[in-house]
Structure formats: C-alpha cells, structure tokens
C-alpha cells in the first residue's frame, strides 16, 4: 500500500494547490476547446502507466480548463462550494468504497445516512416521520418524490401503478406555476406524465404562483391531481405563498410537492424561516445538499410525508440480495432509484457535524446578506435596473437594452473576476447572481461590483 499512500498524498497536495489558487486565478478558464482536447486527448496507451504520473499529468492537462466553482466569486447556477469537512469526508467515503445500496454493503455508511437524514429533517423543519432518500441532485429528488405522488394519487383512484403501469390509468393533472423550474416537467416526463397533463398556473411579477389562480385551476380539474410549488424561484429567489397553496391543494385532495432546491434551506435560519412557513404542510419535498449545505457533487435529498408510498415507488427486492429486516437497519435502495450507489450521506453527515445548527444558519444568512449588498451596490451603477425583491440569495438585474446586458455580462465573464449566468425575464435579457458559496466574502462582492463598473463604459463605447 506504500504506492497508494504516495499517490493519495500527491493528490491531496495537487488539490490543496488548486484550492489555494482560487482567490487569484480567473474564475472561468481561458483554455479553448481545441487546447483542452489536445492536452487530454492522448491515444489510449497499450500498456499500464504509473498512477502518480497519470494523476500528475491529468492535473497539468486539465488545470487550464477547470472552472473556479469552488471559490467565492462563482455566482452561476446556485452552486455552492465544499466546506472542508464535507470535502474530506467525501474523499474518505471514496476510499472506503462502500456500495451504499444495502445495509450489508456498508453498515456504517447506512447508519451515517440514517442519522444525517434525521438531522436534515430537524434542520429543515419537516415532519419527523417523513421518509428520505439521498439521490444525485434535485432533479432525481423530484423524480423520487413525484414517483411516490404518482403511486398515491393513482392508488386513491383505485389504480395500482406498480401492477398495471400507466396504460389505461386515470389521467393525472399536474398543476405548475408559470415560473416552475425545468427539472419538474423533466421529472414528470421521466415518470410517463406528459406535457398535456400539465395545468399552468399564473405567477406574479416575482415568479410566485398566485393562490387565486391555483384555486381556479383546481376547480377545473377532476380526478388525481398533483400541485407543485416553489420555495425559491431560480431567478428571483421568491417563495410561493405556501400556506395558501397547501390549503387549496388539501381542499381539492391533491398531492402537494415542494421544489426547495435551495430555498428550503431558509428553514435553517431563524431570521429567514418565515419564508418557508407552510412547507411542513406538504406531502413531499426536494432539495440539494450540494447547493447551500456546500457538500461535493452529487448530492440531493427527497423527503416524503407518506413513507408507504415512497417505499412502494422505489423499493426493489431480489433473492440474491441480503436485505435488512423490516423496521431494523436501513437499506437505502428502498428510498431512492439507484441500485449501486456511493455513500452520499457521509459528506452530508460531516458538513452538518462540522457546522452545527448555528453554522448552517450563519452560512445561509451570510450569503443572503451578500446578495442584499450586491443589489444595493449594483443599483448605484450607471445603467443597472434591479428587477427582484432580494428576499434570499438571488439578485436579478439588467441594463437599458438586451444588447447592452449581453455586452456587459460578456465583459465581466471574460475579465475572470467573477462568473454568473444570463437569463431571460419577462421576455428580456437579464443577469442573475446566485450567492451560495461559504467562501464568498465582502472582498468578493467588491471585486465583482468593480468588474461591472469597469465593464459598463467599455461595453457602452461605440465600435470603431
């Protein structure tokens, strides 16, 4: 094992060098596609290559094309970094190499996930009886939770989807706000529920589903129904009126699902928990740990207030597998779509243990404070129009024209000072800043605002 130790020590050194470089390196790399293909696209070797050489040369070839997502000036796509304990625990889980599908495949990691899931329920203020499954991300959390929803609403209509499939089943109406995140319709598609089943519900100017429009839509629906609400609209960070939506859905006998990819983490903050008031009334929830908890990819969580439907939708058994006794140890494949899987709960366990309740709250609140400061500072710059009420960690803004918005965004991205994505809001181009990294500092905000200030006159200058 001496060779393995040398290799892992080398890898740790290379990784530490990368992390140490984040404050100085351009956030988005300058290497071209052709350069990266030339550096990485060597012929497949005929003979084995010494592992330390492979790792060293991989790092050297890939480094010019690595995005600084782990650093404090990456503001694209609501992406967090990795707190140190979670990063280290993820390496440890990889070294242990447990197949975390069954208890017998890794008793310790099964229990770690059991504990971590319980901590998450408590932190996110969800019912203590809710079941949970660690999945790859919020996309698969939606698939998992909505599979449970599909099972329950069809069972209530007298249809066994596990036995008879969807052919001939009562049609399911799915009510979605106009600003629903694309992962929800995609999850429905993967579950065999097509676009024709979707009933769009009007949203307000911040992207919040209108409860009055939901009631009107529900009045037109008969048969099985699922209502999907949002805690944190991806552009504005706005929260649907969860108590009113829950009341309307309950009256109609619909299953209530909540997309809380990042917004559900507001529950962890005493200052922000009012934003998710009513979330506990829902039937299922989907969130990402690799967003605001800042653990490594890939890590999402599905929760379900109906464990029987959750297990019925996900569980699988085979004679050759060694299943835990019902009600005893936790077999993770009972609760998620995967068979073989990595021990995702281990970095979540480590992150929660290292941060504690107050640390998670402080991380969330600090990011939101930076977002409010971003909005205030950007609003003072020439040409900027801030478009959203900054209630969480999202800042949405634009310039006078679509062309100017694109030009300024491109200039900031190319400067390497920061990276954020563009979007379209109400038919016009906009820029969105998502603050969700534990390392983001006041200096990072200053540098980013400075990049926009410098980019505007350059972008505004007439072509010569």
Secondary structure by P-SEA (a helix, b strand, c coil): caaaaaaaaaaaaaaaaaaaacccccccccccaaaaaaacccccccccccaaaaaaaaaaaacccccccccccccccbbbbbcaaaaaaaaaaaaaccccccccccaaaaaaaaaaaaaaaaaacccccbbbbbcccaaaaaaaaaaaaaaaaaaaacccccccccccccbbbbbbcccccaaaaaaaaaaccccccbbbbbbcccccccaaaaaaaaaaccccbbbbbbccccccccccaaaaaaaaaaaabbbbbbcccccccccccccccccccccccccbbbbbccccccccccbbbbbbccaaaaaaabbbbcccccccccccccccccccccccccccaaaaaaaaaaacaaaaaaaaaaaaaaaaaaaaaaaacccccccccccccccccccccaaaaaaaaaaaaaaccbbbbbbbcccccbbbbbcccccccaaaaaaaaaaaaaaaaaaacccc
